[in-house]
């Protein structure tokens, strides 16, 4: 499969119960352009001001413990959060706040999906 060029997308809608880390493919519309990150996918993230400079590259390996917060109205349960939003996982080798900024600011990227 050829690489997918696009922008990072913090995808969410009713029923997702938080952000699902995704890539939105250049030149596509609607759900046709949405690619949800899966374990093992290879992602390269570029600087927005200079897309020739790589700021992070690696295989997706999300963990689900850092930044865990109890739900305000149901504190026996909870979820991860960053920048005031509920999310599903963080890349293991990236600071959660950095990971969130890259997605919320839609940094340019290239995605190679696992087969």
C-alpha positions in Angstrom: 0.0 0.0 0.0 1.4 3.4 -0.9 1.9 6.1 1.8 -1.1 8.3 2.7 -0.3 12.0 2.8 -2.5 14.2 4.9 -3.0 15.9 8.3 -3.3 14.6 11.8 -7.0 14.5 12.8 -8.3 14.3 16.4 -11.5 12.5 15.2 -14.6 12.4 17.4 -18.3 12.3 17.1 -21.3 11.2 19.2 -20.6 7.7 20.5 -16.8 7.7 20.3 -16.6 8.9 23.9 -13.4 10.8 23.2 -10.8 11.5 20.5 -9.7 8.7 18.2 -6.3 9.5 16.8 -6.5 9.6 13.0 -5.1 10.9 9.7 -7.2 12.8 7.2 -6.0 12.1 3.7 -5.3 15.1 1.4 -7.7 15.4 -1.6 -10.5 13.2 -0.1 -13.8 14.2 1.5 -15.9 12.8 4.4 -15.2 9.4 5.8 -13.4 8.4 2.6 -10.4 10.5 3.8 -10.4 9.3 7.4 -7.8 6.8 8.5 -7.9 5.7 12.1 -4.4 4.8 13.5 -3.9 1.2 14.4 -1.1 -0.6 16.2 1.9 -1.1 13.9 1.0 1.6 11.4 4.0 3.8 10.5 3.5 7.5 11.0 5.7 10.4 10.1 4.8 13.8 11.5 6.3 17.0 9.9 6.8 20.5 11.1 3.8 22.7 9.9 6.1 25.6 9.0 8.6 23.4 7.2 7.1 20.1 6.0 10.6 18.9 5.1 11.5 18.5 8.7 10.4 15.4 10.6 9.5 16.0 14.2 8.5 12.4 15.0 8.5 9.0 13.2 7.6 5.6 14.4 5.2 2.7 14.6 1.9 3.3 16.4 1.9 1.7 19.9 -0.7 3.4 22.1 -0.9 2.9 25.8 -4.0 3.6 28.0 -2.7 4.6 31.4 -1.0 8.0 31.4 -3.2 11.1 32.1 -6.0 8.9 33.4 -8.7 11.1 35.0 -11.9 10.1 36.8 -15.2 11.2 35.3 -16.5 14.2 37.2 -20.0 12.8 37.7 -19.0 9.1 37.9 -15.6 9.0 39.6 -15.3 5.3 39.9 -14.8 5.3 36.1 -12.6 7.4 34.0 -10.5 7.9 30.9 -7.4 9.5 29.6 -7.5 13.3 28.9 -5.2 15.9 27.4 -5.8 19.6 26.7 -9.3 19.4 28.2 -10.5 16.5 26.0 -11.1 12.8 26.6 -9.0 10.6 24.4 -8.2 7.0 23.6 -4.5 6.3 24.2 -1.2 8.0 23.8 1.9 7.0 21.8 4.2 5.3 24.3 7.3 7.3 23.5 5.7 10.7 23.2 4.7 13.2 26.0 0.9 13.2 26.0 0.7 17.0 25.7 2.9 17.0 22.7 0.9 14.2 21.0 -2.3 16.2 21.6 -0.9 19.4 20.2 0.3 17.7 17.0 -3.2 16.4 16.4 -5.3 19.4 17.6 -3.2 21.6 15.4 -3.5 19.2 12.4 0.2 18.8 11.7 1.1 17.4 8.2 2.0 13.7 8.1 2.5 10.6 6.1 0.9 7.3 7.1 1.9 3.8 6.0 -0.9 1.4 7.1 0.0 -2.2 8.2 -1.3 -4.8 5.9 
